[in-house]
Amino acid sequence: MNILEKYAHLLVDYCLELKAGEKLYISTTTLAEPLVREIYREATKIGVHVEVGFSFREKERIFLNNASDDLLQQAPVLYDQAIRHFDAYLNIRAPYNLNDTFSVSSTSRQKRSAAMKELTQVYFDRTARRNEPGGLKRSLCQYPTQAAAQAANMSLEEYAHFVYDACHLYSDDPKGEWLKIRAHQQHIKDYLDGVKTIRYKADHTDISFSVDGRTWINSDGQTNMPSGEVFTGPVEDSVNGHVHFTNPSVFMGKDVQGITLKVQNGQVIDWDAAQGKEVLDTVFEIPGARYFGEVAIGTNYKIQRATRNILFDEKIGGTIHMAVGQSYKQTGGQNQSSIHWDMITDMKTSGEIYADGKMIYQYGKFLI
């Protein structure tokens, strides 16, 4: 079995747990066609109905620069049908160019974001009920492309190895490796479910919040591949302090680095960035974006470098991240927004995490 066959089997069997008669929608670019072929083959063999939405080079930029207000305010028809009615959804990241939309006007972005708000809520509602009737099984993964490799400062060969290694695809039994991770992280989740307050402390960071009544999620590779994190939604008005995010990110097609936020009673009241502050200015005009929808701890120690790709960077072993915007409803979070933006900081040099006043994590490692 070659690496793409192993990847496809892991996605179909473990991540999405597909069954005969179910409908799967795959969203990706034409660059990921080799992986899509193997997923299509694997899913079809077990009786799954598969539909594929392929994006082409500069599709989003062309749309945002040329669409009328009427078009900007309409959700994509096939994606709408899939999110509302299909059983499973797989998004394969395979970018042509991470800066395609760099020059797109903020007005067009905001109109598009508003148009997607209802469908975003449907998506979060259904994915929160993954294992219930009417729920949506979803997974997000990566196919190595030149653009993603360049963003990570790697050759394409190095980047492909990085992606596959983070997914445990070089193991004889990738699914078995993820089941081990599930068992290990369950201990952390169970401990945190009994905690009321959390404090993140590091250089230039000291921020606290309540998680009383919230549920921590063991992210074990099913909804993201790769994964390796535990996360929840903070009580919305309980977040107080300041936080500095050390890792760079790309949002709305633009680089943002050195983000610092000041938070009072849950709301971001001041912000700055070493690069890309204008992105923060735009984002914080979006309804719900000044409140946090997620707090999390990365646990995938196979990932040890920032790649300007949130799928990997938020899982870096020895980091924490916080997301402004939409909450994951399965955590009990209540914040609503058309965006969800994860921001990451390294904890390996000076980081500490306190739970109900007790230090449970230091320098990138749990002590419990």
Beta strands, then each sheet from edge to edge (+ up, - down):
strand 1: 23-29
strand 2: 49-55
strand 3: 88-93
strand 4: 137-142
strand 5: 197-202
strand 6: 205-210
strand 7: 217-219
strand 8: 224-225
strand 9: 229-232
strand 10: 240-245
strand 11: 249-251
strand 12: 254-256
strand 13: 259-264
strand 14: 267-272
strand 15: 292-298
strand 16: 319-325
strand 17: 340-346
strand 18: 352-355
strand 19: 358-362
strand 20: 365-366
sheet 1: 2+ 1+ 3+ 4+ 8+
sheet 2: 14+ 13- 10+ 6- 5+ 18- 19+ 20-
sheet 3: 7+ 9- 15+ 16- 17+
sheet 4: 11+ 12-
end
